[in-house]
């Protein structure tokens, strides 16, 4: 396999429309009904922790982190993470994940949650949330609610409702 010249960069205001088009193509209109979207709909994502992937001038991927709270504890919600379908076997999603998590850790954040596939996200330190620890604002498959501690022990004793929290 030939290595693609992939550039990972922090998201900018100019990326907003291309990212929306990417989300529309990859997730469709059903993205608005997902529980994770409920957490993101009233709180803007943090551009300093959100990244895009480009091959030349073509945007091929994006990841976003949004400030939330679990009970009274600050956290981040990861997602959406998306990569254009023809480029999904080139490690772009992994590079975006590493960039976002490293930026979050460098900024002093301690916890990140997401709704996703444990086999994929486990390699980035995500583990299933024990049942009942986090109450989401809608239905979620409990096996897909995952948490990563950016600081060891950061999830100890954390419990409560997840809600959007301005940064």
C-alpha positions in Angstrom: 0.0 0.0 0.0 1.3 3.4 -0.9 1.5 6.0 1.9 -0.8 8.9 1.3 0.5 12.5 2.1 -2.1 13.2 4.9 -2.0 16.5 6.7 -3.6 16.7 10.1 -4.5 20.3 11.2 -6.6 22.0 13.9 -10.1 22.8 12.6 -10.7 26.4 11.5 -13.8 28.4 10.8 -13.3 27.9 7.1 -13.6 24.1 7.7 -17.2 24.4 9.0 -19.0 24.0 5.6 -16.8 21.2 4.3 -17.1 19.3 7.5 -20.9 19.6 7.4 -20.9 18.3 3.9 -18.7 15.4 5.0 -21.1 14.6 7.9 -24.0 14.7 5.5 -22.4 12.3 3.1 -21.1 9.8 5.7 -23.9 9.9 8.3 -27.0 11.2 6.5 -29.9 12.9 8.1 -30.2 10.2 10.8 -27.2 11.9 12.6 -29.6 14.4 14.1 -31.6 11.7 16.0 -28.6 10.2 17.8 -28.2 10.7 21.5 -24.7 12.0 21.2 -26.1 14.8 18.9 -28.4 15.8 21.8 -25.3 16.6 23.9 -23.7 18.6 21.0 -26.8 20.6 19.7 -26.6 23.5 22.2 -22.9 23.6 22.9 -20.2 24.3 20.3 -17.4 22.0 19.8 -13.9 23.2 20.8 -12.0 24.0 17.6 -8.7 23.9 19.4 -9.3 20.2 20.2 -10.9 19.4 16.8 -8.9 18.3 13.8 -9.2 17.8 10.0 -7.3 15.5 7.7 -6.4 16.6 4.1 -4.8 15.0 1.2 -3.7 18.0 -0.8 -6.6 20.4 -0.8 -9.2 17.7 -0.3 -10.7 17.3 3.2 -10.9 13.5 3.9 -11.6 13.4 7.6 -12.6 15.2 10.7 -12.9 14.7 14.5 -14.5 17.0 17.0 -14.4 17.3 20.8 -17.2 19.1 22.7 -17.2 20.2 26.3 -19.7 18.4 28.5 -20.2 17.5 32.1 -21.0 14.2 33.8 -22.8 15.2 36.9 -20.6 18.1 38.0 -17.4 16.8 36.5 -16.1 18.4 33.3 -15.4 16.0 30.4 -15.3 16.0 26.6 -17.5 14.2 24.1 -15.6 12.8 21.2 -17.4 12.8 17.8 -18.2 12.8 15.2 -15.1 11.1 13.9 -15.5 10.6 10.2 -13.4 9.7 7.2 -14.4 9.7 3.5 -15.2 6.1 2.6 -12.5 5.6 0.0 -9.8 6.6 2.5 -11.0 4.6 5.5 -8.2 2.0 5.3 -5.3 4.4 5.5 -5.2 5.1 9.2 -6.6 8.6 8.9 -9.2 8.0 11.7 -6.4 6.8 14.0 -4.3 9.9 13.3 -7.2 12.2 13.9 -8.0 10.4 17.2 -4.4 10.6 18.4 -4.2 14.3 17.6 -7.5 15.1 19.4 -6.7 13.1 22.5 -3.2 14.5 22.7 -4.5 18.1 22.4 -7.2 17.4 25.0 -4.6 16.0 27.4 -2.1 18.9 26.8 -5.0 21.3 27.5 -5.5 19.7 30.9 -8.7 17.7 30.2 -9.1 14.5 32.2 -12.0 12.5 30.7 -13.4 11.8 27.2 -16.6 9.9 26.5 -18.0 8.7 23.2 -20.7 6.4 21.7 -18.9 3.9 19.5 -17.4 0.5 18.8 -15.2 -0.7 21.7 -13.0 -2.9 19.4 -12.0 0.2 17.4 -11.8 2.8 20.2 -10.2 0.4 22.7 -6.8 0.9 21.1 -7.0 4.6 22.1 -7.7 3.8 25.8 -11.5 3.8 25.7 -13.3 1.2 27.9 -17.0 0.5 28.4 -18.7 2.7 31.0 -20.0 0.5 33.9 -23.8 0.3 33.8 -25.6 3.2 35.4 -22.5 5.5 35.9 -23.4 7.9 33.1 -27.0 8.8 32.2 -27.3 9.9 28.6 -30.0 12.3 27.3 -31.6 9.5 25.2 -31.2 5.8 24.4 -27.7 4.4 24.0 -26.6 0.8 23.6 -24.7 0.4 27.0 -21.9 -1.6 25.2 -21.2 1.4 23.0 -20.9 4.1 25.8 -17.1 4.4 26.3 -14.8 6.4 28.5 -11.1 7.2 28.3 -9.1 8.7 31.3 -6.5 11.2 30.1 -5.3 11.3 33.7 -5.2 7.9 35.6 -8.1 7.7 38.0 -10.0 10.6 36.6 -13.2 8.5 36.2 -13.1 7.2 39.8 -16.3 8.1 41.5 -17.7 10.0 38.5 -21.4 9.4 38.0 -24.4 11.4 36.8 -26.2 12.8 33.8 -24.2 13.8 30.8 -25.1 17.3 29.6 -23.6 19.9 27.3 -21.4 22.3 29.2 -19.9 25.5 27.7 -16.1 25.6 27.8 
